[in-house]
Amino acid sequence: MATKKKKRAKKPRRPAFAVRKVTLKDLPILVHQRRAMWRDLGAREQRELDRADKVYARWARSRMKSGNLMGWVAENGGKVLGGGCVWLQPVQPRPGHKLMIQPYLLSMYTEPRSRGLGVASGVVEKALEWCRKNRFSQLRLHASEMGRKVYLKHGFERTWEMRRRIKKLREDS
Ligand SMILES: CC(C)(COP(=O)(O)OP(=O)(O)OC[C@H]1O[C@@H](n2cnc3c(N)ncnc32)[C@H](O)[C@@H]1OP(=O)(O)O)[C@@H](O)C(=O)NCCC(=O)NCCS
């Protein structure tokens, strides 16, 4: 009697990728990721995106130079799959906190064909590692709908930050 062999479902292959810290030479990659992130979040006006690219490039360059912006990219064979940055954001003084800066995770982006493979997770892990090494007590961010699962998986929790909209912006989330 012929026995039917059960076909095993093929597990999708995780591409090998390495996450490295960026340098100023990588600025065009960071600008691309920033623009692509906003486009995915609903910003569609090319002129606005072009303008935002220039402003972000200037903003990021000066902060990278002063050591207030760090970035990481995930690469596979020289191809960039995704990345993200930590900005040391100025904050108001409060009791028990000597530093008036806090690390803030921003510009998280994974190229569409590389999503769901752990690329963003790899970047988040590097960012957390950097914060621990530099003795920061927390890492903050504003999560897009797509990003929420990634952050929850890495122990991020919702906070009590609030806002009152004065004017609705198209890309607001
Ligand atoms: C959000 C984003 C960066 C996630 O990148 P990613 O590399 O796909 O994320 P990861 O592969 O590390 O996913 C981690 C977890 O998120 C969830 N997840 C990621 N992609 C998912 C998908 N397509 N469907 C469902 N869940 C998904 C899973 O829970 C996954 O955990 P698992 O590995 O245990 O399954 C990416 O979707 C993106 O660039 N989106 C557009 C821009 C954006 O929203 N950026 C975030 C701004 S805060």
The ligand as an ORCA input file, in Angstrom:
! r2SCAN-3c Opt
* xyz 0 1
  C       7.548     48.919     10.751
  C       8.673     48.301      9.958
  C       9.939     49.140     10.169
  C       8.890     46.859     10.455
  O      10.023     46.352      9.822
  P      10.337     44.782      9.713
  O      11.763     44.659      9.337
  O       9.347     44.191      8.797
  O      10.060     44.265     11.196
  P      10.519     42.865     11.808
  O      10.668     41.872     10.717
  O      11.639     43.077     12.732
  O       9.210     42.483     12.638
  C       9.152     42.363     14.011
  C       7.718     41.984     14.417
  O       6.766     42.875     13.861
  C       5.641     42.148     13.356
  N       5.586     42.290     11.899
  C       6.524     42.777     11.088
  N       6.099     42.781      9.819
  C       4.856     42.295      9.842
  C       3.884     42.058      8.830
  N       4.114     42.321      7.542
  N       2.697     41.566      9.200
  C       2.459     41.301     10.514
  N       3.342     41.494     11.500
  C       4.514     41.989     11.166
  C       5.831     40.756     13.763
  O       5.199     40.606     15.019
  C       7.303     40.620     13.917
  O       7.600     39.689     14.915
  P       8.020     38.160     14.513
  O       9.360     38.275     13.843
  O       8.071     37.481     15.822
  O       6.952     37.666     13.584
  C       8.321     48.244      8.443
  O       7.073     47.609      8.283
  C       8.278     49.603      7.780
  O       9.293     50.101      7.309
  N       7.073     50.211      7.729
  C       6.888     51.533      7.112
  C       7.485     52.671      7.926
  C       7.121     52.613      9.391
  O       5.962     52.466      9.774
  N       8.156     52.741     10.219
  C       8.021     52.723     11.665
  C       7.893     54.088     12.185
  S       7.646     54.086     13.939
*
